[in-house]
Amino acid sequence: MPAIIIVGAQWGDEGKGRVVDNLAGEVHLAARYNGGDNAGHTVVAEGHTLRLHLLPSAVLHPYVTCLVGAGVVVNPVRLVAELDELAGLGVDVGPERVKLAAAAHIILPTHQALDGAGETARGAAAIGTTRRGIGPAYADKAARTGLRAGLMADPEDFGERVAEVVRAHNRLLESAGVAPLSPADVAAQYCACAQRLRPHLVDGTALVGETLEAGRVLLCEGAQGTLLDLDHGTYPYVTSSSAVAGGALTGLGFGPRHVSRVIGVAKAYTTRVGGGPFPSELLDEHGERIRQAGREYGTTTGRPRRCGWLDLPILRYAVRVNGLSELALTKLDVLTGIHPLQVVVAYRRGREETRHLPLGFGAAGLEEWRPVYEEMAGWDESLGEARRFTDLPAAAREYVARIEKAIGIPITLIGVGPERKQTIVP
């Protein structure tokens, strides 16, 4: 039975939480498959704005079981805080509803300190990480020195293991000129988190497999976006996990024969946070207008996002790398009042031109190319009350149609405002 994968089609922050929330009523199990609390998925509903960093965005739907999968790196302190916040709003986040895969890896405060030290050492070449310890935690995972969430089943032993790793990390921190952390203090804090979280521990792969074998729908929620993928993004300005659709299979532990839909999510324009190339970036009043109208500030860090025109070669790249079956287009309303609109349709280097994203040689290769733009008419009408495609002004419909023609897959959801109800399903 079907698994539905939700994946970012740009540099993250595309509105995946909104799309997951829209689909959640159809599913039994919703699962995060990559990243950590560097992700920030926002859901606006019934007067509440929830910024979720670890839990799947479907957590607001009471009949959906939520899983933090094995491919995620978890800061237990952050997870406990998120559970407490939701419980305070009356959301059921008990062990029967919210599950944590025992194979997920743990982020320690020393991972965060190492992350910050690394960024500081890079100076002007800093990647722009959130300094949440994501990269160092994945590095320990790859080096087979990390701690898995399953160790929290025995909180006392877990605390001892935490202290051991903190001592090892302190040696690295001291060599970088950073003050060490107290192993005893960190161990005590994490032991308390383990007491709280151990009832939530499960064999994540078994839960996913049982869901699919029972004929129930699995919704896989990705963090970040295609161009931040460790292998297929603008390396080295990328995240440390697999942010493409394939990451759902490895992060949750199931095979491709179960996948029925792969939904890419993209804004009607383009944004990114941190360093790295951004060919269509706007450094003028249009960029600032988009930033203000779209409230383009990081959910996790509060940093202003870099804003630019929509890039069609990026979307075509996302279709190819992820095998997208459809696209959800968010924040179309943000472009209201901008005249004219521009979209990137190709790239040019000297006399050479390509309709594909020239990313084969990473960020350095992309910087050699310049975007080719196509001008499109804008619109002044407010889109917030539109509920059908025909409710949109002609110029907005033409904008959507131009995207569909360029990427070769249908747009099956259009966001025209921040609220749940401000959605068009063509």
C-alpha positions in Angstrom: 0.0 0.0 0.0 1.1 3.6 -0.6 3.8 5.7 0.9 3.7 9.4 0.1 7.0 11.3 0.2 7.1 15.1 0.7 10.3 16.7 -0.3 11.6 20.3 -0.7 12.2 21.2 -4.3 14.5 24.2 -3.6 16.8 25.2 -0.7 14.4 24.3 2.1 11.8 26.5 3.8 9.3 25.8 1.0 6.3 25.2 3.2 6.4 21.4 3.5 4.7 21.6 6.9 1.7 23.2 5.3 1.5 20.5 2.7 1.9 17.7 5.2 -0.9 19.2 7.4 -3.1 19.3 4.3 -2.6 15.6 3.5 -2.5 14.3 7.1 -6.2 13.5 7.2 -5.7 10.7 4.7 -2.9 8.9 6.5 -2.2 6.6 9.5 1.5 7.2 10.1 3.5 10.4 9.5 7.2 10.2 9.8 10.2 12.6 9.7 13.0 10.9 7.8 16.1 13.2 7.9 17.7 16.3 9.5 17.3 17.5 13.0 16.1 20.6 14.9 17.8 22.7 12.2 14.5 22.2 10.4 11.5 24.4 11.1 8.1 23.5 9.7 5.4 26.0 10.4 1.7 25.1 10.6 -0.9 27.9 11.0 -4.3 26.7 12.2 -7.2 28.0 14.3 -5.3 31.0 15.6 -2.1 29.1 16.5 1.2 29.3 14.7 3.2 26.1 15.5 6.9 25.9 14.7 7.8 22.3 14.7 11.5 21.3 14.7 11.5 17.5 15.2 7.9 16.2 15.2 6.0 15.6 12.0 3.7 18.4 11.0 0.7 16.0 11.1 0.9 16.0 14.9 -2.1 18.3 15.0 -4.3 15.5 13.5 -5.4 13.4 16.5 -5.8 10.1 14.6 -2.3 10.2 13.0 0.6 8.3 14.7 3.8 10.3 14.4 7.3 8.9 14.2 10.7 10.6 14.4 12.6 8.2 12.1 16.1 6.6 12.3 17.5 9.1 9.7 16.9 12.0 12.1 19.4 13.3 14.6 17.6 14.2 17.8 18.4 16.7 20.5 16.5 15.2 23.5 16.2 18.5 25.3 14.6 20.1 22.2 12.3 17.1 21.7 11.0 17.2 25.3 10.4 21.0 25.0 8.4 20.5 21.8 6.3 17.8 23.4 5.6 20.0 26.4 4.6 22.9 24.2 2.2 20.8 22.2 0.8 19.2 25.4 0.2 22.7 26.8 -2.0 23.4 23.7 -4.0 20.3 24.4 -2.4 18.1 21.7 -2.1 14.4 22.5 1.6 13.7 22.4 1.6 10.6 24.6 3.6 7.4 23.7 0.7 5.9 21.9 0.7 8.7 19.4 4.3 10.0 19.2 7.1 7.5 18.6 10.9 7.8 18.5 12.9 5.4 16.4 15.5 3.6 18.6 18.0 3.9 15.7 17.9 7.7 15.6 21.1 9.4 16.7 21.5 11.8 19.6 22.8 15.4 19.5 24.8 16.5 22.5 25.6 20.0 23.6 29.2 19.3 22.6 28.0 18.7 19.1 26.6 22.2 19.1 29.8 23.6 20.5 31.8 21.8 17.8 29.4 23.1 15.1 29.9 26.7 16.3 33.7 26.3 16.5 33.8 24.9 13.0 31.8 27.8 11.5 34.0 30.3 13.4 37.1 28.7 12.0 35.8 28.9 8.4 35.6 32.6 8.7 34.4 34.2 5.4 34.0 30.7 4.0 31.4 29.7 6.6 28.7 27.4 5.3 25.9 29.1 7.3 24.9 26.2 9.5 22.3 26.7 12.3 24.9 25.7 14.9 22.5 23.1 16.3 25.1 20.3 16.1 23.5 18.6 13.2 26.7 18.1 11.1 28.9 16.9 14.0 26.2 14.4 15.1 26.0 13.0 11.6 29.8 12.9 11.4 29.9 10.8 14.6 27.2 8.6 13.1 29.3 8.0 10.0 32.4 7.4 12.2 30.4 4.9 14.3 31.0 6.8 17.5 27.5 8.2 17.9 24.9 7.5 20.5 21.5 6.0 19.4 18.2 6.9 21.0 17.7 3.2 22.0 20.2 3.7 24.7 17.7 5.8 26.6 15.8 2.6 27.5 18.3 2.5 30.4 18.6 6.1 31.5 21.5 5.6 34.0 23.6 3.7 31.5 22.7 6.3 28.9 24.0 9.1 31.2 27.3 7.3 31.6 27.7 6.9 27.8 26.8 10.6 27.3 29.5 11.6 29.8 32.1 9.5 27.9 31.3 11.1 24.6 31.3 14.6 26.2 34.8 13.9 27.6 36.0 12.9 24.1 34.4 16.0 22.5 36.0 18.2 25.2 39.4 17.3 24.0 38.5 18.5 20.5 36.9 21.7 21.9 40.0 22.5 24.0 42.3 22.1 20.9 40.0 24.6 19.2 40.3 27.1 22.1 36.7 26.5 23.2 35.8 26.0 26.9 34.9 22.4 27.7 31.5 21.3 29.0 30.8 19.5 32.3 30.3 15.8 31.5 28.4 15.3 34.8 26.0 18.2 34.1 25.3 17.0 30.6 24.9 13.4 31.7 22.4 14.5 34.4 20.3 16.5 32.0 20.3 13.8 29.3 19.5 11.1 31.9 16.4 13.1 32.8 15.4 13.4 29.2 15.8 9.6 28.8 13.4 9.1 31.7 10.9 11.2 29.8 11.4 9.8 26.3 12.0 6.0 26.9 8.2 5.2 26.7 8.2 6.7 23.2 11.0 4.4 21.8 10.1 1.9 19.1 11.7 -0.2 16.4 11.0 2.4 13.6 11.5 0.1 10.7 9.1 -2.4 12.2 6.4 0.3 12.7 6.8 1.5 9.2 6.7 -2.0 7.8 3.6 -3.0 9.8 1.8 0.1 8.6 2.4 -0.6 5.0 1.7 -4.3 5.3 -1.6 -3.5 6.9 -2.6 -1.4 3.9 -2.4 1.9 5.7 -0.9 5.1 4.3 2.6 6.3 5.3 3.4 10.0 4.9 7.1 10.7 4.8 8.1 14.3 5.7 11.5 15.5 4.6 13.5 18.4 6.1 15.5 21.0 4.2 15.4 20.7 0.4 16.9 19.1 -2.8 19.6 21.7 -3.2 20.8 21.2 0.4 21.2 17.4 -0.1 24.6 16.1 0.9 25.2 14.4 -2.5 23.0 16.3 -4.9 22.9 19.9 -3.5 25.2 22.9 -3.9 28.1 21.2 -2.1 29.7 22.2 0.2 26.9 24.6 1.1 24.6 21.7 2.0 23.2 19.9 5.0 24.6 16.7 6.4 21.7 14.3 5.5 19.9 13.0 2.5 17.2 15.6 1.8 16.0 14.1 -1.5 13.2 11.5 -1.8 15.6 8.6 -1.5 16.3 9.7 2.0 12.8 8.6 3.0 13.7 5.0 2.1 17.0 5.0 4.0 15.8 7.1 6.9 12.7 5.1 7.6 13.7 1.7 6.3 11.3 0.6 3.5 11.6 -0.2 -0.2 10.6 1.8 -3.3 7.8 -0.5 -4.4 5.6 1.0 -1.7 5.9 4.6 -3.0 2.8 5.9 -4.8 3.4 9.7 -4.8 6.4 11.9 -4.5 5.3 15.5 -3.9 7.8 18.3 -4.3 7.1 21.5 -2.5 8.3 24.9 -3.9 7.6 28.5 -3.2 6.4 30.7 -6.1 9.8 32.4 -5.8 13.1 31.2 -4.4 14.8 31.6 -1.0 17.8 30.2 0.8 19.5 30.7 4.1 23.3 30.8 4.7 26.2 30.8 2.3 26.5 29.5 -1.2 25.5 30.4 -4.8 22.0 31.8 -5.5 21.8 32.8 -9.1 18.4 34.6 -9.0 19.0 36.4 -5.7 17.4 39.9 -5.6 19.5 42.5 -3.7 17.0 45.3 -4.5 13.6 46.5 -3.4 11.9 43.5 -5.0 13.9 41.1 -2.8 13.1 43.1 0.3 9.4 43.3 -0.6 9.3 39.5 -1.0 11.1 39.1 2.3 8.6 41.3 4.1 5.5 40.0 2.4 6.5 36.4 2.8 7.8 36.8 6.3 11.0 35.3 5.1 12.9 34.8 8.4 14.2 31.4 9.5 11.8 29.4 11.7 14.8 27.9 13.6 17.3 30.8 13.6 15.3 33.9 12.8 17.9 34.8 10.2 16.5 36.8 7.2 16.3 34.6 4.2 17.9 35.5 0.9 15.1 36.0 -1.7 15.0 35.8 -5.5 13.0 35.0 -8.6 11.6 31.6 -9.3 14.2 29.3 -11.0 12.6 26.8 -13.4 15.9 24.8 -14.0 16.0 24.2 -10.2 12.5 22.8 -10.3 13.3 20.6 -13.3 16.4 19.4 -11.4 14.2 18.5 -8.4 11.8 16.6 -10.7 14.6 14.5 -12.0 16.6 13.9 -8.8 13.5 13.0 -6.7 11.2 11.4 -9.4 8.5 13.9 -8.5 5.0 13.0 -9.5 3.5 16.4 -8.7 4.3 19.8 -7.2 2.8 21.8 -4.4 3.2 25.6 -5.0 3.2 27.7 -1.9 3.1 31.5 -1.2 1.7 32.5 -4.6 0.0 35.4 -2.8 3.4 36.9 -1.9 4.0 38.0 -5.5 0.9 40.2 -5.6 1.7 43.7 -6.6 5.1 43.1 -8.2 5.4 44.2 -11.8 6.7 42.7 -13.9 7.7 39.2 -12.6 10.8 37.4 -13.8 11.5 33.7 -13.9 14.8 31.9 -14.7 14.3 29.7 -17.7 17.9 28.8 -18.6 21.6 29.4 -17.8 24.2 30.9 -20.0 28.0 30.6 -20.0 29.6 32.5 -22.8 27.8 31.3 -25.9 26.7 28.1 -24.3 23.1 27.9 -23.0 21.3 25.1 -21.1 17.8 24.6 -19.7 19.1 22.3 -17.0 20.7 23.4 -13.7 24.4 23.2 -14.3 25.3 21.7 -10.9 27.3 18.7 -12.0 30.5 20.2 -10.6 29.0 21.6 -7.4 28.7 25.2 -6.2 31.9 26.3 -7.9 30.6 25.1 -11.3 27.3 26.8 -10.9 29.0 30.1 -10.2 30.3 30.1 -13.7 26.9 30.4 -15.2 24.4 33.3 -15.4 20.6 33.0 -15.3 18.5 33.8 -18.4 15.2 35.4 -17.5 11.7 35.5 -19.0 9.4 38.4 -18.1 5.8 37.7 -17.0 2.9 40.0 -16.1 2.1 40.4 -12.5 -1.2 41.0 -10.7 -2.7 43.4 -8.1 -5.7 41.4 -6.9 -5.5 39.8 -3.4 -5.4 36.0 -3.6 -6.4 35.2 0.0 -10.0 34.4 -0.7 -9.4 32.2 -3.8 -10.5 28.6 -3.3 -10.6 27.5 -6.9 -8.1 27.9 -9.7 -10.6 29.9 -11.7 -10.8 32.4 -8.8 -7.2 33.5 -9.5 -6.6 36.5 -11.7 -5.5 35.7 -15.3 -1.9 36.6 -14.7 -1.6 34.3 -11.7 -3.1 31.4 -13.7 -0.7 32.0 -16.5 2.2 32.0 -13.9 1.1 28.6 -12.6 0.6 27.3 -16.1 4.1 28.4 -17.1 5.6 26.4 -14.3 3.6 23.3 -15.1 4.7 23.5 -18.8 8.4 23.9 -17.8 8.6 21.1 -15.3 6.3 18.5 -17.0 4.3 17.5 -13.9 1.0 18.8 -12.5 0.7 21.4 -9.7 -1.8 19.8 -7.3 -1.9 22.3 -4.5 -1.5 26.1 -4.5 -1.0 28.1 -1.3 -2.6 31.6 -1.3 -2.1 32.6 2.3 -0.7 31.3 5.6 -3.9 29.7 7.0 -4.9 26.1 6.4 -8.0 27.1 4.5 -6.1 29.4 2.1 -5.4 26.5 -0.3 -6.4 25.7 -3.8 -6.5 22.1 -5.1 -6.8 22.5 -8.9 
